Each structure stands twice: as C-alpha cells, then as structure tokens.
Amino acid sequence: MSKDSPQQVEGPKKFQLGHLGSLNQVVKALGKTIRAMADGTIDSQLGARICNGLGIMRACLETATLERLEGRLDELQGDVEQKGRSYGISTNHRAAIGSH
C-alpha cells in the first residue's frame, strides 16, 4: 500500500477544541467534548474536567453579555428620561388602588 492511498489507516484522532472566544464556540466545544467522551476519543475523567472548565467559561461569557445588555438598557433609560418620554406606566404615576 502506498503512502498516499485513501484506504491507509490513520492513528488515533487528535482531540482539539479550537477557538473559545465566543459563547457559541464554547457551547460547540462542550458538545464536541461530550461526543469525544462517548466515542472513546478521550477519557471520561479528562472530558469531565474539560467540560467543567468550559462550563465556567460559558458562565463568564453569559455574565459579560448580560452586563453589556444591562449597561445598554441603562443608557437607553437615561436617554428616555432626559427627553421627558416615558413608556408604560411608572409606579409614581399610578393611581392608588384601595381594597374593596
């Protein structure tokens, strides 16, 4: 069999996660790690440690995204208050509701 034969058997697959800069990439890496554990490419104990780290990364990225959204909402709220507009009924403009 020649070296360039398409039927040549390759060695064990190398497990690589790739870039982990976005939430979507981390979620994909979690799935890839779980599949690698299932098919025996990596040891379950190693895979569990990788998944634990990826879970922490995921939580950090989600928190950062939520903080950015909160900041943007605060900016928008400030813009609305400066222009004197209000959307919905704020609590200080509601009529008192008495008991029946």
N, CA, C and O of each residue as an XYZ file, in Angstrom:
400
protein
N       0.837     -1.161      0.000
C       0.000      0.000      0.000
C       0.889      1.232      0.000
O       1.840      1.296      0.779
N       0.608      2.218     -0.854
C       1.429      3.426     -0.909
C       1.023      4.397      0.195
O      -0.038      4.273      0.806
N       1.907      5.367      0.429
C       1.646      6.343      1.483
C       0.422      7.207      1.185
O      -0.232      7.682      2.114
N       0.102      7.416     -0.086
C      -0.993      8.303     -0.473
C      -2.312      7.562     -0.667
O      -3.286      8.151     -1.136
N      -2.356      6.314     -0.323
C      -3.560      5.522     -0.515
C      -4.690      6.042      0.369
O      -4.470      6.269      1.558
N      -5.893      6.239     -0.177
C      -7.009      6.733      0.635
C      -7.479      5.719      1.675
O      -8.188      6.079      2.615
N      -7.087      4.448      1.514
C      -7.522      3.428      2.459
C      -6.528      3.230      3.596
O      -6.705      2.344      4.433
N      -5.491      4.046      3.628
C      -4.495      3.929      4.681
C      -5.123      4.254      6.024
O      -5.848      5.239      6.159
N      -4.843      3.426      7.010
C      -5.397      3.618      8.340
C      -4.562      4.661      9.073
O      -3.341      4.543      9.174
N      -5.254      5.697      9.588
C      -4.557      6.734     10.327
C      -4.540      6.374     11.803
O      -5.290      5.503     12.245
N      -3.683      7.047     12.564
C      -3.594      6.829     14.004
C      -4.832      7.355     14.699
O      -5.787      7.773     14.044
N      -4.819      7.338     16.009
C      -5.978      7.829     16.754
C      -6.228      9.310     16.476
O      -5.300     10.088     16.252
N      -7.508      9.674     16.499
C      -7.858     11.067     16.251
C      -7.337     11.945     17.378
O      -7.384     11.572     18.550
N      -6.838     13.120     17.001
C      -6.360     14.067     17.998
C      -7.524     14.969     18.391
O      -8.242     15.477     17.530
N      -7.703     15.163     19.676
C      -8.807     15.968     20.184
C      -8.361     17.415     20.319
O      -7.446     17.714     21.086
N      -9.000     18.312     19.581
C      -8.711     19.737     19.647
C     -10.023     20.499     19.693
O     -10.975     20.156     18.991
N     -10.069     21.529     20.518
C     -11.307     22.292     20.665
C     -11.386     23.493     19.730
O     -12.485     23.867     19.319
N     -10.288     24.095     19.392
C     -10.322     25.283     18.553
C     -10.497     26.546     19.383
O     -10.246     26.549     20.588
N     -10.925     27.609     18.735
C     -11.071     28.902     19.398
C     -12.244     28.882     20.371
O     -13.267     28.247     20.117
N     -12.082     29.586     21.487
C     -13.112     29.649     22.511
C     -13.384     31.098     22.901
O     -13.486     31.413     24.086
N     -13.500     31.965     21.925
C     -13.671     33.385     22.194
C     -15.100     33.858     22.298
O     -15.348     34.964     22.780
N     -16.049     33.048     21.858
C     -17.443     33.472     21.918
C     -18.274     32.392     22.616
O     -17.844     31.248     22.760
N     -19.453     32.782     23.036
C     -20.352     31.853     23.710
C     -20.688     30.674     22.794
O     -20.720     29.528     23.241
N     -20.934     30.953     21.529
C     -21.270     29.896     20.582
C     -20.115     28.899     20.437
O     -20.354     27.694     20.361
N     -18.889     29.374     20.397
C     -17.735     28.489     20.278
C     -17.581     27.617     21.522
O     -17.215     26.447     21.410
N     -17.850     28.161     22.689
C     -17.752     27.382     23.925
C     -18.831     26.305     23.962
O     -18.564     25.173     24.367
N     -20.044     26.647     23.543
C     -21.132     25.661     23.514
C     -20.798     24.538     22.530
O     -21.039     23.367     22.824
N     -20.250     24.883     21.378
C     -19.845     23.861     20.402
C     -18.752     22.971     20.972
O     -18.757     21.760     20.749
N     -17.815     23.560     21.707
C     -16.734     22.791     22.319
C     -17.273     21.828     23.372
O     -16.773     20.711     23.501
N     -18.284     22.248     24.122
C     -18.918     21.346     25.090
C     -19.504     20.124     24.377
O     -19.307     18.990     24.811
N     -20.215     20.365     23.296
C     -20.784     19.257     22.528
C     -19.719     18.344     21.953
O     -19.861     17.121     21.983
N     -18.650     18.931     21.429
C     -17.552     18.150     20.864
C     -16.888     17.291     21.931
O     -16.528     16.141     21.679
N     -16.727     17.854     23.124
C     -16.103     17.117     24.225
C     -16.977     15.946     24.660
O     -16.478     14.846     24.896
N     -18.260     16.182     24.763
C     -19.184     15.108     25.155
C     -19.194     13.997     24.113
O     -19.200     12.817     24.465
N     -19.196     14.363     22.832
C     -19.153     13.336     21.779
C     -17.839     12.556     21.820
O     -17.826     11.345     21.600
N     -16.732     13.253     22.104
C     -15.421     12.586     22.178
C     -15.375     11.601     23.347
O     -14.769     10.536     23.236
N     -16.005     11.948     24.452
C     -16.077     11.005     25.581
C     -16.923      9.795     25.202
O     -16.589      8.659     25.539
N     -18.021     10.054     24.496
C     -18.932      8.965     24.131
C     -18.284      7.973     23.169
O     -18.501      6.767     23.281
N     -17.496      8.473     22.230
C     -16.887      7.548     21.258
C     -15.511      7.047     21.688
O     -14.868      6.304     20.947
N     -15.050      7.444     22.881
C     -13.799      6.924     23.415
C     -12.552      7.644     22.957
O     -11.443      7.189     23.236
N     -12.704      8.760     22.261
C     -11.536      9.514     21.812
C     -10.751     10.066     22.997
O      -9.521     10.092     22.974
N     -11.462     10.506     24.031
C     -10.801     10.973     25.245
C     -11.390     10.254     26.452
O     -12.530      9.790     26.426
N     -10.597     10.173     27.496
C     -11.012      9.545     28.741
C     -12.139     10.358     29.378
O     -12.154     11.586     29.296
N     -13.073      9.665     30.009
C     -14.222     10.341     30.626
C     -13.800     11.310     31.724
O     -14.402     12.374     31.871
N     -12.774     10.956     32.497
C     -12.333     11.837     33.570
C     -11.741     13.128     32.991
O     -12.023     14.217     33.492
N     -10.936     13.012     31.954
C     -10.385     14.190     31.292
C     -11.504     15.013     30.661
O     -11.517     16.239     30.764
N     -12.436     14.333     30.011
C     -13.556     15.026     29.389
C     -14.393     15.784     30.398
O     -14.851     16.894     30.125
N     -14.597     15.186     31.573
C     -15.370     15.851     32.622
C     -14.654     17.105     33.097
O     -15.295     18.123     33.357
N     -13.333     17.043     33.213
C     -12.563     18.221     33.626
C     -12.636     19.321     32.569
O     -12.750     20.501     32.899
N     -12.571     18.930     31.308
C     -12.677     19.902     30.216
C     -14.071     20.533     30.230
O     -14.209     21.749     30.097
N     -15.106     19.699     30.393
C     -16.480     20.216     30.429
C     -16.680     21.169     31.605
O     -17.386     22.169     31.480
N     -16.071     20.867     32.731
C     -16.173     21.750     33.884
C     -15.567     23.115     33.564
O     -16.172     24.146     33.856
N     -14.390     23.124     32.971
C     -13.756     24.388     32.584
C     -14.563     25.140     31.541
O     -14.693     26.362     31.610
N     -15.105     24.410     30.575
C     -15.920     25.051     29.546
C     -17.209     25.621     30.144
O     -17.691     26.668     29.712
N     -17.755     24.931     31.131
C     -18.949     25.439     31.804
C     -18.669     26.746     32.527
O     -19.501     27.653     32.527
N     -17.506     26.839     33.137
C     -17.115     28.081     33.812
C     -16.937     29.195     32.781
O     -17.388     30.320     32.995
N     -16.280     28.881     31.665
C     -16.112     29.869     30.599
C     -17.461     30.339     30.078
O     -17.666     31.530     29.842
N     -18.380     29.394     29.901
C     -19.722     29.730     29.409
C     -20.418     30.693     30.371
O     -21.010     31.683     29.940
N     -20.348     30.406     31.659
C     -20.974     31.278     32.656
C     -20.357     32.677     32.619
O     -21.071     33.674     32.723
N     -19.042     32.751     32.473
C     -18.368     34.049     32.405
C     -18.809     34.838     31.178
O     -19.085     36.034     31.271
N     -18.875     34.177     30.044
C     -19.285     34.860     28.815
C     -20.746     35.305     28.891
O     -21.087     36.388     28.415
N     -21.611     34.476     29.487
C     -23.012     34.852     29.643
C     -23.139     36.053     30.579
O     -23.927     36.962     30.319
N     -22.372     36.056     31.659
C     -22.403     37.169     32.602
C     -21.937     38.456     31.935
O     -22.541     39.511     32.127
N     -20.868     38.373     31.156
C     -20.362     39.557     30.455
C     -21.402     40.092     29.480
O     -21.581     41.304     29.364
N     -22.085     39.195     28.783
C     -23.127     39.614     27.839
C     -24.272     40.295     28.570
O     -24.765     41.333     28.130
N     -24.696     39.711     29.687
C     -25.782     40.309     30.467
C     -25.388     41.684     31.013
O     -26.213     42.598     31.046
N     -24.139     41.832     31.438
C     -23.686     43.128     31.935
C     -23.674     44.177     30.829
O     -24.027     45.333     31.064
N     -23.267     43.779     29.621
C     -23.304     44.713     28.491
C     -24.742     45.127     28.188
O     -25.017     46.301     27.942
N     -25.655     44.159     28.208
C     -27.062     44.464     27.946
C     -27.635     45.386     29.023
O     -28.379     46.319     28.721
N     -27.284     45.118     30.272
C     -27.753     45.961     31.368
C     -27.247     47.396     31.213
O     -27.996     48.349     31.423
N     -25.982     47.542     30.848
C     -25.426     48.870     30.618
C     -26.138     49.589     29.485
O     -26.425     50.782     29.577
N     -26.415     48.865     28.431
C     -27.112     49.469     27.285
C     -28.534     49.874     27.666
O     -29.005     50.940     27.268
N     -29.217     49.029     28.435
C     -30.563     49.375     28.889
C     -30.540     50.608     29.784
O     -31.427     51.458     29.700
N     -29.528     50.704     30.639
C     -29.387     51.887     31.489
C     -29.171     53.145     30.643
O     -29.727     54.202     30.940
N     -28.356     53.023     29.582
C     -28.145     54.154     28.679
C     -29.442     54.576     28.026
O     -29.757     55.764     27.959
N     -30.200     53.594     27.540
C     -31.467     53.895     26.882
C     -32.455     54.510     27.867
O     -33.181     55.439     27.513
N     -32.493     54.008     29.087
C     -33.374     54.561     30.110
C     -33.002     56.009     30.393
O     -33.881     56.856     30.553
N     -31.716     56.297     30.456
C     -31.257     57.670     30.670
C     -31.652     58.581     29.532
O     -32.050     59.722     29.766
N     -31.549     58.096     28.284
C     -31.945     58.886     27.116
C     -33.428     59.218     27.167
O     -33.827     60.342     26.865
N     -34.242     58.244     27.548
C     -35.691     58.440     27.605
C     -36.032     59.453     28.684
O     -36.866     60.331     28.463
N     -35.395     59.347     29.859
C     -35.684     60.267     30.961
C     -35.238     61.685     30.622
O     -35.903     62.646     31.009
N     -34.120     61.833     29.902
C     -33.642     63.163     29.531
C     -34.579     63.836     28.542
O     -34.730     65.058     28.562
N     -35.205     63.059     27.683
C     -36.100     63.618     26.675
C     -37.516     63.794     27.220
O     -38.383     64.322     26.523
N     -37.761     63.362     28.450
C     -39.069     63.548     29.058
C     -40.113     62.556     28.595
O     -41.305     62.754     28.832
N     -39.689     61.507     27.948
C     -40.628     60.488     27.484
C     -40.658     59.336     28.468
O     -39.681     59.047     29.159
N     -41.792     58.700     28.508
C     -41.908     57.518     29.340
C     -42.717     56.482     28.580
O     -43.709     56.813     27.929
N     -42.301     55.253     28.662
C     -43.025     54.168     28.015
C     -43.628     53.309     29.108
O     -42.918     52.856     30.006
N     -44.907     53.086     29.042
C     -45.570     52.319     30.078
C     -45.949     53.231     31.228
O     -45.821     54.452     31.136
N     -46.401     52.650     32.278
C     -46.823     53.412     33.445
C     -45.800     53.219     34.537
O     -45.574     52.099     34.994
N     -45.185     54.298     34.955
C     -44.236     54.187     36.055
C     -45.017     54.166     37.366
O     -46.162     54.614     37.418
N     -44.409     53.657     38.401
C     -45.116     53.469     39.668
C     -45.523     54.778     40.309
O     -46.516     54.803     41.036
N     -44.804     55.872     40.078
C     -45.168     57.131     40.709
C     -46.344     57.829     40.030
O     -46.854     58.812     40.568
N     -46.787     57.358     38.876
C     -47.925     57.946     38.177
C     -49.196     57.110     38.310
O     -50.247     57.513     37.813
N     -49.120     55.978     38.958
C     -50.286     55.117     39.108
C     -51.208     55.648     40.194
O     -50.762     56.184     41.208
N     -52.480     55.489     39.960
C     -53.464     55.877     40.967
C     -53.407     54.889     42.111
O     -53.143     53.704     41.909
N     -53.651     55.370     43.289
C     -53.661     54.468     44.445
C     -54.799     53.466     44.303
O     -55.914     53.829     43.926
N     -54.524     52.258     44.595
C     -55.540     51.211     44.492
C     -55.937     50.836     45.902
O     -55.108     50.383     46.692
N     -57.194     51.022     46.214
C     -57.684     50.702     47.540
C     -58.249     49.294     47.579
O     -58.506     48.682     46.542
N     -58.435     48.803     48.762
C     -59.040     47.482     48.900
C     -60.546     47.598     48.752
O     -61.114     48.661     49.002
N     -61.169     46.562     48.365
C     -62.631     46.571     48.160
C     -63.363     46.210     49.386
O     -64.593     46.172     49.382
